[in-house]
Structures are given as C-alpha cells and as structure tokens.
Amino acid sequence: MDSKNILIVEDELIIARDLERILTTQNWNIAGICTTTGDAMEKISVYAPDLVLIDIGLKGRKDGIAIGRYLTLNTNIPFIYITSYTDRLTIDAVNTTLPSGYVVKPFRPVDIIMTVEITFARRDAVSIQKMNQLETPRKIPIDLENVAKYIRSNLNSQLTVNELYKMSSWSKHQFIRNFKKYLGDTPYQYILKCRIEKSKQLLRNTDMPISEIAVSVGFLNHSSFSTAFLKLEQRTAANYRDTFG
C-alpha cells in the first residue's frame, strides 16, 4: 500500500489520537494534528497533505465546514468529515463543499479505513484516466497551435480570451469549445497551467525571489500566484523550491 500523508483536524485529543492509531496501522503517515481552523489552514498550506480528515465542530463551532469549503475552492486535496452532526441543516451545508466522505461518530476503525481507501482509489483512478487522455492526443488545428505558442511566449502579458480568439478563424464561442476539445483545458486553465510550469522551471533553475517569479510569469501579485500554485501542485512554491531547487 502506498504511503500517504493525512492531516487530522480534531479538537478532542483522545479522538485525534484514536484516528492516528487507526491510520498508522495501514502505513499512512500523519502530517499533523490540528485543533483549530487557523492551525489547519497553515498546515494545509505548508504540507499539502494527500487527504484531510475534518471534525466539523471545532471548539463548539462548525468551522470544519469552512475548511472543507477552502479545500474545494483552492486545492485538489480530498477531505472527509468525521463528526457527530447528522441534522439536515448540517448535511445540506456539508454537501455544498463536495467532501469525499462523511463518517459519523462514534466510528469503528473499519469505517475510517474503508472511507479513506475508497477516497484514495477514486483519486488514483481519476489520475490514470487523465494520463491515458494525455497519451492519445488529437491532431491540433493550426489555429490552436499558433495560439498555444503565442500564450507560451507571452505569459507575462495580460492574456484574455477576447484577444486570443481573434487570432483564429472561429467565433469566440467556437474558439473556447475547440480549445477545450483539442487542448483539454479552457483557455484560462491552459494559461494558468503554463504560468505555473514556467514558474516551476524558474524555481528549480534560478535564485529569483518568489515574488519576482510570480510577476515574471504573469500573475498580478505574490498572493494570487501562491494560491494558484498550491491549487495545482498541492504544495507551496517555497516547498517546491526546497525539494527540487
């Protein structure tokens, strides 16, 4: 079984230690135990774990849902709620955050293990599917080849769809549809990924400050770059440089 890093967000230490014991029996690593929302956000940013287990009721408040919402909007990190809440109001709020699972307390070890295994299996299946799609590329129309080349050569410019579609022979709607069909991403997603890939190259091969790298690849500021990097790479730019630089 692959070793995965799991972050536990639970303010009751006895339950947190019980979760830690259950997870380590399966050779999963514990990235940390957090008791507050602030601590959880910081560790997510620093460690970019493979999975987060979240107690909804932190210090008597439903702050766990805010953590789940943050993960959905800003990262690709899956998360599972572990809670005693079963009321309809809470369930409705939880569903808006798209969790990978929901385990009700008191839980059995098998409940935790099976939910975590299913979450990892689902994520791995999606990754394999994406790899297979990359291995069977479509023949890209010359218009899109030229646009893609232009994007990669002008990452530090404020690229917009309104500018790019005029470089093709299509309408704006046709351009967006064909871009997604042949390149696998929307124009915005493609630009974002190209900027992050360029930033990774600079992080590995130069000593440029991260704030300068952010601007050089087209981000308005360090903050927007950091958010995008964490979302796509599931680690911070500083952590990436420490590992590969």
Secondary structure as GFF3:
##gff-version 3
##sequence-region A 1 245
A	DSSP	beta_strand	5	9	.	.	.	ID=ss1
A	DSSP	alpha_helix	13	24	.	.	.	ID=ss2
A	DSSP	beta_strand	29	34	.	.	.	ID=ss3
A	DSSP	alpha_helix	37	47	.	.	.	ID=ss4
A	DSSP	beta_strand	51	54	.	.	.	ID=ss5
A	DSSP	alpha_helix	63	74	.	.	.	ID=ss6
A	DSSP	beta_strand	79	83	.	.	.	ID=ss7
A	DSSP	alpha_helix	88	95	.	.	.	ID=ss8
A	DSSP	beta_strand	101	104	.	.	.	ID=ss9
A	DSSP	alpha_helix	109	135	.	.	.	ID=ss10
A	DSSP	alpha_helix	142	153	.	.	.	ID=ss11
A	DSSP	alpha_helix	161	164	.	.	.	ID=ss12
A	DSSP	three_ten_helix	165	167	.	.	.	ID=ss13
A	DSSP	alpha_helix	172	183	.	.	.	ID=ss14
A	DSSP	alpha_helix	187	205	.	.	.	ID=ss15
A	DSSP	alpha_helix	210	216	.	.	.	ID=ss16
A	DSSP	alpha_helix	222	233	.	.	.	ID=ss17
A	DSSP	alpha_helix	237	244	.	.	.	ID=ss18
###
